[in-house]
C-alpha cells in the first residue's frame, strides 16, 4: 500500500479501489483487514476529506458495501458530518441486500441512534417505491436495539417503521421486518408480542414464525441446519 500522504480524496479513493481489486480473494476477512489499514492511515485526515473519499468510492467505483461505509463509520469526524442529505448521497444506487444492510448497519442506523437523522427521514425511506430503501428503513431500526451500534432499546421508533411495512410482500422487506422485530425482543418482549397479535392477520407467515421462534427459543430457525454462504437476515 502506498503510504505517501495523499492530498486529493479522489486519488485516495482510487488507491483504495486498486487495493480492493488487487485482492486475490475478496472475502470479508480480507476486506476488513484492508479497511482497518486504510482507517489507520486516514486517522490524520479531516472528516470532510474522508467523507469525500466515501462519496468518490460510491460515485466513481460503485463501492456500496463493506469498505466504503465502514471507512466513514470508523472515522469519528467524518461520521459526525452525516445528516440525511449526506446519507442519501452515499446510499444512492444501492441495489442489493448486502449493500442495503451495510449502509443501514454502519451508517444510517447509528446516525439515527445519535439523532443525526430523524424518524421522519426513516419514514420517508419506508415509503419509498424502491425495495432497497424500504429494507434500509427496517434494518436501520436494528441500530436502535443493538448495543454495538449505541442503541439502548427503542420500541416506539422501531414499531413505527415496522407498522408502515407490515403488509409489504417483497421478500427482501419481509426478511428485514422479521430481523427488526427479532432484534427488539431482547429489550421489549411484550411490545413484540403485542405487535404480533395486533397484526396477526397481516404479517407474512415467515415473520410470525421467525419472531415467535426467537421469543420461544432465542433462535430464528432452531431446527434448521447451518447453511454454507451468508444469506439475507
Steps between C-alpha positions, in 0.01 A plus 500: 500500500630844402568689824578840343263765635218560257353849466211416267210286626422369152859379473463327836179335380685380190772348720239321710328367190831369364575326829156337504532382140848364568376258765528143378188402692245763605377349822366687800817442702733632229280802432488574873879485531528743211240730652683505833827584326340794319315612815836518677639704213197732483499586870715808433261633234203728554144379509426692181785322321387153609137571416606606150701177469177314577306701243762421236499130584124494442483737206809399306557136594165362615621391844175487698576245766777401732795730468331823392242531777729359767776750423256781580356323803844452652610860446345705779508837326368364169215317672412818692434678171223264396146625467219386275636670182843343545352158573271507200792597279708211633206262465415604146493197271482230768379192315564196720418377848869498592543867410171597667592321821855637509368853449230462766715325760815714464356843417124557501413310819781644713422848366136457604605381846695825539212713364696612194202396294136508604226240511336701221805431282478127566125508446559650156733211416236253618253659258742487207402312183854355507512165679856561620415828676205329668742230619743771616222655710434173682864399543574848638275413796747224590741770616242631747499160669867405466746595772783468246343785303437706812133408529330455834167363379229701329168327444303812394729596213560138397133410487405823325711394202386139524134607483564685175626181336289235668322412174797534265535168316844558349721217627791731587268720704327206669836364616604842628172536692569168672851618586379832641248329729743229610758761596246676719420181695800542734374841612122475493348154459153624594501766227598238240233257620237774486611593147471138385151471647385837369611424143456122494273508196732728301850372576676258267516143631880521495501798735261337746695174498848650541403755762308244708800265474718783631260567786475134597850365432727799447565386142347598167493144362586254780449186289673616184836359402786746466529613139824583321517855370350810652133567431291812560379511860 
